Amino acid sequence: MLLTACGDDGGDSALGKKDENAPFFKMLPPDVQKSGKITIGSEVAYAPIEFMKDGKAVGVDPELAAALAKQLGVKYDYKNSQFDSLITGITSKRFDIVMSAMTDKKERQGQGLSFVDYFRAGTSILVQKGNPQKITSLDDLCGKTVALQQATTNEDVAAAQSKKCQDSGKGAITIQKYEHDGEALLKLKSGAAAADLNDFPVAAYNAQTSGDGKDFEVTGDQIEAGLYGIGVGKDNTQLQQALKSALEALIKNGEYAKILANWKVEAGAVTDVTINGATS
């Protein structure tokens, strides 16, 4: 599914002329210079990082993608795919890059990706408004049901905590996994789950917006804060370096900070751009 990104007029308008005089155009691989576009794989259902509004992809990632594309002198198009298919989308060359709130992890690097790291976020615990089960930490989830999106870092956090619960003689966590985060939120809203584990900016956004702020709240501190990365084929070092340079320029000129402020996620800003900065 090809999506129009926020700020375009619709149809194929995201695929206009390339700008060979852009600051970092010459750093791009020859095939990208020739095509004049970058194809982005993303699951566009993770507000405020990326989500659909009026038929367009909007959010932090689409705005960053537009700014990066301008620095690189190319156009971009989004292909909406399930999160657990994004890595194979890179290795099979369906996408040039992945921008989908994907955490840079050693395991994912081993699957053929390198990451240009651009944002920092940890796992948060989202509960029903009023916190009826008085959950304040992962330890409070022992013996309870947790809903989350599959193939995410949050699934790993839940599995590790469940083992900890069992090792300490408490009940294991019942982990309900869904293809899309929205399904997990519905389970939490209905009371079928005690909590939803989610990335902090997404959890905070849902707490602010769902039911006009009456459905959910975030409880406790962020857990295991890690780096979101733009996923690129491991061998595509030229594109990695071009993206790194373009992102550094956006940080320097203030546009990066402006985009994060627009979505109220300034707390996740990075000041230095790393490639494969994951520690685990």
N, C-alpha and C positions, 0 to 999 in steps of 0.2 A: 504494500500500500504506500503510494507516494503522497507525501504531505507537503502542503505549502507552509512555509515558516512565517512567523509573525513579521509583519512589515512588508510582505509581498502582496501583489494584487490578486494572486490566485493563478490557477492553471500552471503554466511553465514559467512564470515570471521570475522564479528563483534561478532560472538557468539562462541568465542574460550574458552579455559580453564579458570576457575576462579583461583584467587590467594588468598589462605586462609591466607597468610602471609602479605598481604597488610595492611597498617597502620590502616584502619578503617573497615576492613572486619567483625570483630567480633561485630561491632555496628549495622550491618544490621539486619533486621528482618529475622527469620529463613527461611521463604519461598524464600527470595531473596538469602540468602546464599546457599540454596539448588539448585536453578535454575542457579545461577551464572550469572544472567543477569538482567538488568533494561530496561523496555520498555518505550520509551519516545514518548509522543504525541506532535505533532507540526504541524503548518501550515508552510511548508518550502517554503515560498515565500515572505520573508521580509528582503531583503538585507539591510545592511550587517549582520544582526543578524542571520538569517538562510535563505539559498536559495540553489537552485540546480545548480550544475555545473558539466558537464560531467557525469551525472547520480548519483552524490553523493551530500549529504547534506553538505554544507560548511558554514562558518561564525562564529560569536562569540559563539553562543550557541553550535553548534556541537564541536567546539574546547574545550569549557569548559566541555562539556559532556564527551569527551575523557579523559580529565585531571582528572575529578571527578571519572570516572570509574576506572582509574588506582589507585587512592588513596583508592578506595573502594574494589578493587580486583575483579571486575565483568566486564562483557562486556555489551554492550548496543546496542539497535536497535531503529531506528526512525520509527514511523508510521505517515505518512502524512495524516492529517485530516483538515477539515475546522475549522477555528478558533472558530466559535460559537458552535462547537461540542466537544471542548476539555474538558470542565468542566464535562460534562456528561461522557466523556471517563474515567475520574478518578473515578467518583462515581459508574460507572458500572464495574470498574476494568479492562477495556480494556488496560489502561496504568498504569504504576507505578507512573510516574511523567509527568508533562507538562513543557516543555521548549520552549516558543514561544513568547518571548517579551511580556509576559502577566503582566500587571500592578497589583500589590498587592492592592486590594481594599476591604473594609469592606463588600461590597455587595457580592463579590466573596467568601470571607471567609464564609459568611452565606449560600453559596450554597454547602458547604461540603469540602472546600479546606483550607489548610494552606499553607503559602508561605515562602520559604527560600529565602530571598531577596539578590540579587546579583549585581544589576546595577541600576543606577539612570538616568531617562530620562523624559523630559517634551514634551509637544506638540509643534510642530513648524508649521509655515505657509509656504507652498511651493507654489510658483507662477511661471508663465511663465518668462523665461529669459528676463531681462530688466524691469520687474515689470510694465507692461503697464497700470495697473489699480491703481498703486501707493498705494498698500496695505502695511501697516506697523504694523497693530495691529488687534485684533479681532473686534474692533469697526468699522474698515473699511470694514468689511464683511457684515454689515447690508444691506439688500436689494439685496444681491448678491447670487450666487449659489456656494456651496462648495461641493466637492466630497471627499468621505472618505470610509474607510473600516468599515462595520457594526460590531456591538458588541464589539467595542473597546472604550477605554477611550476617544479617539478623538471624537467619536459620542456624548458622554456626554458633552464634552467641547462645541461642536457646538450647541447642544440643549440649553444649559445654556446661551450661547451668544445670540442665536436667541430670547430667552425670554427677555433678557436684551435690545435687539434692539427694540422689540415691546413695552416694558414698557417705553422706552424713546421716543416713538413716531416715531421711524424709522422703516423701513421695515424689516420683518422677513427674516432670512436666509433660502434659499431653500437648503435643505440638501439632496444630492444624495448619497445613501448608496449602497455599492457593496460588494459582497462576498470576493473579493480579491483586495488588494491594487493596483495591476497593472491596474485594470479596472478604478479606480479613476484617476490614472496617465494619462491614455489615454484621459479621459474627460478633464483634465486640459491642456494637450498638444494640443488638438483640439480647445480649447477655449470655450468649452461647460460649463466649470466651471471656476470661477475666482481664486479659490485656492483649494489646497488639504491640509487637516489637517493630520499631520503624526507625529509619534514619531521622536524626534530630530535626532538620529543617522541614521534613515531610510531616513528622508528628506535630510539630508546632503549628504548621499551616492548617492541618486538619482540626486541631484544637481550636484555632481561631475562627475557622470558616464553617465547619459542619454544624448544621442546625443553628446558624448564627452564633456559634460559640457555646451552644448549650448541650452538645452531645458528648464531648470528650475533654480530657485534660492530660497534660504531661506531668508525670510524677518522677521524683528522684533526679539524679544527675546523669549526664551523658556517660555512656559505657564504651570503652575501647575506641576512642576517636581515631579515625583513620582518614586516608586521603582518597577523594574521588579522582579518577584519572580518565583522560581521553584515551581510549584504547586504540592502538595502532599495531599493525602487523610487526612482529619482533624484528624481522629483517628489513623493514621499511624505515631505516634510520634517517633517511633524508626528510621524509614527511614528519617524523618525530621532532627533528631539530627545527624544521620550519614552524611547526606549531608552538614549540617552546619559545622561539624568538618572538613570534606574534603575540603570545600570551604575556611575555615579559614586557612588550611594548604597551599592551593594554593596562598592565599594572602601573607602569611608569607614567602613562598619560592620564590616569585616573578613571578611565572608562570602565575598567574591571570593578572598581569600588562602587561606581555609580550603578552598575547592573545589579550587584549584590544588594545595594541599598534599596533599589526599586522593589526587590522581593523580600526585604527585611531579613536577609540572611548574612549580614555583614560579619557576624561572629565566626563564620566559616572561612573567612578570607585567608589566603596564603600570601606571603610577601616574597618568597623565593619559589621559582618553578623548578621542580625536580623531575627527572625521568626515572621511573621504577623506584620511588622513594619508600615503598612498603618495607616494614621491618618483620613482617610475618605473613 
